[in-house]
Amino acid sequence: MKKKKFLFKSIFSKLTTQHKRNAELPLTLLLLLTLILVSVIVLGSGADKSIHRIFSIQPASAQRITPSDVWQLVYQQLPDFPRENKYISKENGKVAENNTLANRLIRYHIYTKGRAPIYRLDWKLTLADYLGVNEIMYDTTYPGNDSLRENPIEGDRKAIKSLTRSQRDALVQVLVNIFNPASQNTLSPNSNTAPSPTTSTTPQPPQRGGAELLK
């Protein structure tokens, strides 16, 4: 630390001397040059490694599980969710059984739309895309278009539309729980738990015969 301060003073002293010799050099330019040199010194001392670590940090959810594995967990918890996995692979001409609706929906949500996988609202926006009430879905960018002989987008949209509202809500909750296990500790907004009774502050009319009870 002392070396850095000494080096800073040395640089600033040299620049100040240069400024006195050449009065035409603006003081703001002098200060700018000083800041640039100091930044170079700080970055060279190892601070650049800290900055690199900051930008290389990945979300906790991405470290726990990868999107390519989530679709299997979805079907474990929702076995009746449509698979839509009868499409033929362009690569080998065989049925791509692992290219499921859940797989494509997750890839569309995360990679195509760039939405966070840990929030219910983001998943509801994605389902709204499939239902045709939010953003437009394009054939060319839909997952599976480049690997399957037939683009699965229309079949996937029909499958999502065939789900009931409760089934879509269950799907959203399962996806959020998988990517963000901590969310399982919170109550769902659709919980059937009845609210606890509260004391009403509305004045109640007097009961009939109340005066008789005082006699």
VOVEXSE-297569 format. One line per field, with one value per residue (C-alpha): residue number from 1; x, y, z; chain; residue in three letters. Coordinates in steps of 0.02 Angstrom, whole numbers. Example, Ala and Ser with C-alpha at 12.3 -4.5 7.8 and 13.67 -1.06 7.14 Angstrom:
2
k [1, 2]
u [615, 684]
v [-225, -53]
w [390, 357]
c [A, A]
r [ALA, SER]
//
This chain:
215
k [1, 2, 3, 4, 5, 6, 7, 8, 9, 10, 11, 12, 13, 14, 15, 16, 17, 18, 19, 20, 21, 22, 23, 24, 25, 26, 27, 28, 29, 30, 31, 32, 33, 34, 35, 36, 37, 38, 39, 40, 41, 42, 43, 44, 45, 46, 47, 48, 49, 50, 51, 52, 53, 54, 55, 56, 57, 58, 59, 60, 61, 62, 63, 64, 65, 66, 67, 68, 69, 70, 71, 72, 73, 74, 75, 76, 77, 78, 79, 80, 81, 82, 83, 84, 85, 86, 87, 88, 89, 90, 91, 92, 93, 94, 95, 96, 97, 98, 99, 100, 101, 102, 103, 104, 105, 106, 107, 108, 109, 110, 111, 112, 113, 114, 115, 116, 117, 118, 119, 120, 121, 122, 123, 124, 125, 126, 127, 128, 129, 130, 131, 132, 133, 134, 135, 136, 137, 138, 139, 140, 141, 142, 143, 144, 145, 146, 147, 148, 149, 150, 151, 152, 153, 154, 155, 156, 157, 158, 159, 160, 161, 162, 163, 164, 165, 166, 167, 168, 169, 170, 171, 172, 173, 174, 175, 176, 177, 178, 179, 180, 181, 182, 183, 184, 185, 186, 187, 188, 189, 190, 191, 192, 193, 194, 195, 196, 197, 198, 199, 200, 201, 202, 203, 204, 205, 206, 207, 208, 209, 210, 211, 212, 213, 214, 215]
u [0, 144, 226, 66, 55, 238, 218, 62, 152, 299, 189, 88, 247, 319, 159, 148, 327, 283, 131, 239, 361, 223, 85, -15, -55, -231, -246, -396, -290, -156, -281, -351, -179, -148, -310, -270, -97, -165, -299, -167, -65, -216, -272, -97, -85, -220, -381, -417, -433, -569, -662, -647, -719, -867, -914, -885, -1005, -1153, -1326, -1343, -1481, -1368, -1237, -1363, -1440, -1426, -1577, -1544, -1582, -1736, -1859, -1833, -1874, -2030, -2097, -2052, -2165, -2292, -2304, -2461, -2380, -2379, -2214, -2234, -2077, -2125, -2029, -1893, -1713, -1628, -1462, -1501, -1679, -1739, -1872, -1795, -1874, -1773, -1829, -1985, -2107, -2036, -1861, -1909, -2013, -1866, -1744, -1865, -1887, -1702, -1608, -1730, -1815, -1677, -1798, -1752, -1798, -1829, -1980, -2161, -2203, -2071, -2137, -2314, -2254, -2180, -2342, -2433, -2322, -2381, -2562, -2540, -2578, -2403, -2251, -2244, -2158, -2054, -2033, -1851, -1793, -1900, -1803, -1806, -1822, -1639, -1632, -1802, -1873, -2037, -2043, -2134, -2193, -2375, -2393, -2316, -2433, -2584, -2522, -2502, -2673, -2752, -2695, -2814, -2769, -2732, -2616, -2522, -2506, -2439, -2311, -2252, -2234, -2136, -2016, -1987, -1960, -1832, -1729, -1755, -1781, -1796, -1963, -2039, -2031, -2150, -2337, -2410, -2533, -2656, -2643, -2806, -2762, -2905, -2858, -2865, -3016, -2988, -3079, -3196, -3186, -3357, -3480, -3614, -3796, -3856, -3945, -4129, -4181, -4015, -4100, -4201, -4039, -3989, -4143]
v [0, 116, 77, 125, 291, 329, 286, 394, 542, 517, 516, 665, 761, 730, 783, 938, 985, 959, 1071, 1209, 1197, 1200, 1314, 1282, 1106, 1115, 1064, 952, 856, 837, 764, 649, 580, 552, 454, 347, 304, 263, 151, 57, 32, -29, -150, -216, -252, -384, -286, -342, -519, -462, -378, -535, -637, -518, -536, -724, -758, -859, -864, -988, -1078, -1108, -1185, -1304, -1375, -1358, -1323, -1482, -1586, -1493, -1569, -1741, -1673, -1590, -1758, -1841, -1718, -1696, -1865, -1813, -1660, -1682, -1748, -1708, -1809, -1901, -1787, -1856, -1799, -1721, -1796, -1982, -1999, -2075, -2018, -1886, -1948, -1830, -1679, -1654, -1510, -1473, -1472, -1349, -1239, -1219, -1183, -1056, -972, -960, -951, -880, -752, -731, -737, -782, -961, -924, -809, -861, -704, -740, -917, -850, -729, -876, -975, -819, -822, -1000, -946, -804, -664, -595, -587, -661, -830, -851, -1018, -989, -961, -1091, -1236, -1391, -1301, -1332, -1512, -1588, -1621, -1539, -1378, -1423, -1246, -1270, -1436, -1364, -1215, -1329, -1437, -1286, -1219, -1388, -1372, -1306, -1154, -1260, -1370, -1218, -1150, -1318, -1317, -1143, -1191, -1349, -1254, -1119, -1249, -1341, -1188, -1105, -1235, -1096, -1049, -1210, -1138, -998, -1014, -1017, -877, -1014, -1101, -1172, -1121, -1019, -848, -829, -734, -553, -440, -324, -140, -104, -47, -179, -133, -159, -322, -317, -334, -270, -148, -292, -381, -233, -249]
w [0, 43, -123, -215, -122, -156, -340, -352, -272, -388, -543, -486, -444, -617, -702, -594, -641, -824, -801, -727, -872, -1001, -940, -1096, -1037, -962, -780, -818, -942, -809, -687, -821, -861, -676, -655, -807, -741, -568, -645, -743, -583, -484, -618, -637, -450, -456, -451, -628, -561, -442, -583, -687, -544, -529, -713, -713, -569, -628, -548, -406, -498, -649, -534, -456, -614, -801, -913, -1012, -857, -797, -921, -844, -672, -743, -804, -640, -549, -688, -776, -871, -950, -1141, -1207, -1392, -1429, -1588, -1706, -1820, -1799, -1950, -1897, -1887, -1952, -1788, -1666, -1551, -1389, -1280, -1380, -1275, -1253, -1080, -1153, -1291, -1176, -1057, -1199, -1273, -1104, -1059, -1223, -1350, -1236, -1107, -960, -782, -733, -549, -560, -583, -681, -813, -839, -853, -988, -1083, -1071, -1129, -1285, -1320, -1293, -1417, -1294, -1266, -1381, -1556, -1573, -1730, -1820, -1865, -1686, -1600, -1519, -1627, -1792, -1831, -1768, -1813, -1985, -1936, -1837, -1673, -1636, -1689, -1601, -1442, -1444, -1463, -1319, -1204, -1254, -1212, -1030, -899, -798, -646, -749, -814, -637, -578, -720, -673, -491, -532, -644, -513, -377, -483, -527, -358, -220, -90, -167, -100, 74, 27, 15, -159, -201, -252, -85, -19, 157, 226, 293, 481, 544, 585, 703, 610, 649, 572, 707, 736, 764, 944, 977, 1008, 1186, 1250, 1367, 1441, 1489, 1599, 1708]
c [A, A, A, A, A, A, A, A, A, A, A, A, A, A, A, A, A, A, A, A, A, A, A, A, A, A, A, A, A, A, A, A, A, A, A, A, A, A, A, A, A, A, A, A, A, A, A, A, A, A, A, A, A, A, A, A, A, A, A, A, A, A, A, A, A, A, A, A, A, A, A, A, A, A, A, A, A, A, A, A, A, A, A, A, A, A, A, A, A, A, A, A, A, A, A, A, A, A, A, A, A, A, A, A, A, A, A, A, A, A, A, A, A, A, A, A, A, A, A, A, A, A, A, A, A, A, A, A, A, A, A, A, A, A, A, A, A, A, A, A, A, A, A, A, A, A, A, A, A, A, A, A, A, A, A, A, A, A, A, A, A, A, A, A, A, A, A, A, A, A, A, A, A, A, A, A, A, A, A, A, A, A, A, A, A, A, A, A, A, A, A, A, A, A, A, A, A, A, A, A, A, A, A, A, A, A, A, A, A, A, A, A, A, A, A]
r [MET, LYS, LYS, LYS, LYS, PHE, LEU, PHE, LYS, SER, ILE, PHE, SER, LYS, LEU, THR, THR, GLN, HIS, LYS, ARG, ASN, ALA, GLU, LEU, PRO, LEU, THR, LEU, LEU, LEU, LEU, LEU, THR, LEU, ILE, LEU, VAL, SER, VAL, ILE, VAL, LEU, GLY, SER, GLY, ALA, ASP, LYS, SER, ILE, HIS, ARG, ILE, PHE, SER, ILE, GLN, PRO, ALA, SER, ALA, GLN, ARG, ILE, THR, PRO, SER, ASP, VAL, TRP, GLN, LEU, VAL, TYR, GLN, GLN, LEU, PRO, ASP, PHE, PRO, ARG, GLU, ASN, LYS, TYR, ILE, SER, LYS, GLU, ASN, GLY, LYS, VAL, ALA, GLU, ASN, ASN, THR, LEU, ALA, ASN, ARG, LEU, ILE, ARG, TYR, HIS, ILE, TYR, THR, LYS, GLY, ARG, ALA, PRO, ILE, TYR, ARG, LEU, ASP, TRP, LYS, LEU, THR, LEU, ALA, ASP, TYR, LEU, GLY, VAL, ASN, GLU, ILE, MET, TYR, ASP, THR, THR, TYR, PRO, GLY, ASN, ASP, SER, LEU, ARG, GLU, ASN, PRO, ILE, GLU, GLY, ASP, ARG, LYS, ALA, ILE, LYS, SER, LEU, THR, ARG, SER, GLN, ARG, ASP, ALA, LEU, VAL, GLN, VAL, LEU, VAL, ASN, ILE, PHE, ASN, PRO, ALA, SER, GLN, ASN, THR, LEU, SER, PRO, ASN, SER, ASN, THR, ALA, PRO, SER, PRO, THR, THR, SER, THR, THR, PRO, GLN, PRO, PRO, GLN, ARG, GLY, GLY, ALA, GLU, LEU, LEU, LYS]
//
